[in-house]
Amino acid sequence: MKVIITGGSGFIGSELTAALLRKGYEVAVFDLRAPKQKDASAITFLKIDLSLEPPPPEWIKGADAVIHLAGRNIFGRWNKAVKHSIYQSRIAGTKNMVLALKAVEPKPRVLVSASAVGIYGDRDDEELYESSLPGDDFLARLCIDWEGEARKAEALGLRTVQIRTAPVLGHGGLLNKLLPIYKLGLGGPIGSGFQWFPWIHIHDIVGAYIFAVENEIMQGPVNSCSPQQIRNKEFSKYLANVLRRPDFLRVPSLALKIILNDLADFITASQKVYPKKLMENGYHFNFPDIKAALEDILGRP
């Protein structure tokens, strides 16, 4: 099989590309940065900004699946301009990808596109499944529109899957932001610490994408998070224990708001998300337990 990965040079995309190559897939990466894998010579690379233009149809012809990850990183201080850029990179990028698919014959069989558990907003203790209603903050509205653009590929005859990703734990992403703080002994729960914290190991988000590509029963939104539901204070405790650092400094919500502006609302949101579709359709999690997940990434204490 040939798989196209947009945003394939990023944190998730790099790991996903490597996993697909190990399985014998032919991989093409569409991104602004070239892949950095040791076996990059096995990857076809197209340098492109999908938010500005669709990829040439000849680059898609012959592909069996498209995995669409491209979009601006959300971490950083949000303001009006940053939020506009985050929104445009995802909405315009997905529109352009679907536009290119429209021009190709024969078409790929499936479009698996990124989304986020942020679609649910701040929901306290409510159990959240794929059928749950979305929230109404910026990130929720972004995900609604993002998924909507991807689902337009269904009218072209493609199966579509939207991977609602929880914060991914691995050598990159969220942990890269937290590790310097915790290693200095300054880590601790955010806000009250009682908010539910969905998470997923990098191996399992990669596994979820491949599972969605390979299993035709997978369609529509898919919550991609560990089945173990923990609160932020529990995550903080386990992270500190693995690093052999204290966990007594609480990060006030107001301080986070001053530093990150509107992004703070997403970080302090409570989302008790359950991966119902993955579990019901037979996906086996490699790291369902937070302690084992952190020890795999950071080493045993």
Residue pairs with C-beta under 8 A, 6 or more apart in sequence:
1 25
1 26
1 64
1 65
1 213
2 25
2 26
2 27
2 28
2 62
2 63
2 64
2 65
3 20
3 25
3 26
3 27
3 28
3 63
3 64
3 65
3 66
3 67
3 213
4 27
4 28
4 29
4 30
4 59
4 60
4 63
4 65
4 66
4 67
4 108
5 13
5 16
5 17
5 20
5 27
5 28
5 29
5 30
5 67
5 69
6 29
6 30
6 31
6 50
6 66
6 67
6 68
6 69
6 70
6 93
6 97
7 13
7 30
7 31
7 68
7 69
7 70
7 71
7 114
8 14
8 16
8 17
8 27
8 29
8 30
8 31
8 35
8 43
8 67
8 69
9 29
9 31
9 32
9 33
9 34
9 35
9 36
10 31
10 69
10 73
11 168
11 170
11 172
11 173
11 202
12 69
12 114
12 165
12 168
12 173
12 202
12 205
12 206
12 209
13 29
13 31
13 69
14 35
14 36
14 37
15 170
15 202
15 203
15 206
16 67
16 69
16 206
16 209
16 210
17 27
17 29
17 35
17 37
17 43
18 37
18 39
19 206
19 207
19 210
20 27
20 210
21 27
21 37
21 39
21 42
21 43
23 210
26 44
27 42
27 43
27 44
28 43
28 44
28 45
28 46
28 59
28 63
29 35
29 43
29 44
29 45
29 46
30 46
30 48
30 50
30 55
30 59
30 70
31 45
31 46
31 47
31 48
31 70
32 47
32 48
32 49
34 40
34 45
34 47
35 43
35 45
37 43
46 55
46 56
46 59
48 55
50 70
50 92
50 93
50 96
50 97
51 70
51 88
51 89
51 92
51 93
51 96
52 92
52 96
53 96
54 96
54 97
54 99
54 100
54 103
55 96
55 97
55 100
56 100
57 100
57 103
57 104
60 66
60 100
60 101
60 104
60 108
61 104
61 105
61 106
63 108
64 108
64 109
64 110
65 108
65 109
65 110
65 111
65 112
65 213
66 97
66 101
66 108
66 110
66 111
66 112
67 112
67 113
67 209
67 213
68 93
68 94
68 97
68 111
68 112
68 113
68 114
68 150
69 113
69 114
70 89
70 90
70 93
70 97
71 86
71 89
71 90
71 93
71 114
72 85
72 86
72 89
72 90
74 86
74 139
74 263
74 266
75 174
75 177
75 263
76 82
76 260
76 263
77 259
77 260
77 261
77 263
78 86
78 138
78 260
78 261
78 262
78 263
79 261
79 262
83 138
83 262
86 142
87 142
87 145
90 142
90 145
90 146
91 142
91 145
91 146
91 149
94 113
94 146
94 149
94 150
95 149
97 111
98 111
98 149
98 150
98 152
98 153
98 156
101 107
101 108
101 111
101 153
101 156
101 158
102 156
107 156
107 157
107 158
108 158
109 158
109 159
110 158
110 159
110 160
110 161
110 212
110 213
110 216
111 150
111 153
111 158
111 159
111 160
111 161
112 160
112 161
112 163
112 209
112 212
112 213
113 146
113 147
113 150
113 160
113 161
113 162
113 163
114 146
114 162
114 163
114 165
115 143
115 146
115 147
115 150
115 162
115 163
115 164
115 165
115 221
116 139
116 143
116 164
116 165
116 166
117 128
117 164
117 165
117 166
117 198
117 223
117 224
117 225
117 271
117 273
118 135
118 139
118 140
118 142
118 143
118 266
118 269
118 271
119 134
119 135
119 139
119 140
119 143
119 144
119 147
119 164
119 221
120 128
120 132
120 134
120 135
120 140
120 271
120 273
121 134
121 135
121 136
121 137
121 139
121 140
121 269
121 271
122 135
122 137
122 195
122 265
122 268
122 269
122 270
122 271
123 132
123 135
123 269
123 270
123 271
123 272
124 270
125 196
125 270
125 272
126 132
126 272
127 272
127 274
128 223
128 271
128 272
128 273
128 274
129 223
129 274
129 276
130 164
130 220
130 221
130 222
130 223
130 276
130 277
134 140
134 143
134 144
137 265
137 266
138 262
139 266
143 164
147 162
147 221
150 160
150 162
151 160
151 162
153 160
154 160
159 216
159 219
160 219
160 220
161 212
161 218
161 219
161 220
161 222
162 220
162 221
162 222
163 205
163 208
163 209
163 212
163 222
163 224
164 221
164 222
164 223
164 224
164 273
165 200
165 205
165 224
165 225
166 198
166 199
166 200
166 223
166 224
166 225
166 226
166 273
167 173
167 174
167 197
167 198
167 199
167 200
168 174
168 199
168 200
168 201
168 202
168 205
169 175
169 199
169 200
169 201
169 202
169 293
169 294
169 297
170 201
170 202
170 203
170 297
171 202
171 297
172 202
173 202
175 297
175 298
178 187
178 239
179 243
181 187
182 239
182 240
182 243
182 245
183 243
183 245
185 245
185 246
185 249
186 249
187 236
187 239
187 240
187 243
187 245
187 246
187 247
187 249
188 236
188 240
188 247
188 248
188 249
188 250
188 251
189 232
189 233
189 236
189 247
189 250
189 251
190 232
190 236
190 250
190 251
190 253
190 256
190 267
190 268
191 232
191 250
191 251
191 252
191 253
191 256
191 268
192 253
193 231
193 232
193 233
193 236
193 250
194 231
194 232
194 233
194 270
195 231
195 232
195 268
195 269
195 270
195 271
196 229
196 230
196 231
196 232
196 270
196 271
196 272
196 273
197 230
197 231
197 232
197 234
197 235
197 271
198 225
198 226
198 229
198 271
198 272
198 273
199 225
199 226
199 230
199 235
199 290
199 293
200 208
200 224
200 225
200 226
201 226
201 285
201 286
201 287
201 293
201 296
201 297
202 297
203 286
203 287
204 224
204 226
204 285
204 286
204 287
205 224
207 283
207 285
207 286
208 222
208 224
208 278
208 283
211 218
211 278
211 281
211 283
212 218
212 222
215 281
217 281
218 277
218 281
220 277
221 277
222 275
222 277
222 278
223 273
223 274
223 275
223 276
223 277
223 278
224 275
224 278
225 273
225 274
225 275
226 275
226 285
226 287
226 288
226 289
226 290
226 293
227 274
227 275
227 279
227 285
227 288
228 288
228 289
228 290
229 272
229 273
229 274
230 290
234 290
235 290
236 247
237 247
238 290
238 291
238 294
239 247
239 294
240 246
240 247
241 247
241 291
241 301
242 291
242 294
242 295
242 298
242 299
242 300
242 301
243 298
243 301
244 301
253 264
253 268
256 264
256 267
256 268
257 264
257 265
260 267
275 283
278 285
287 293
287 296
295 301
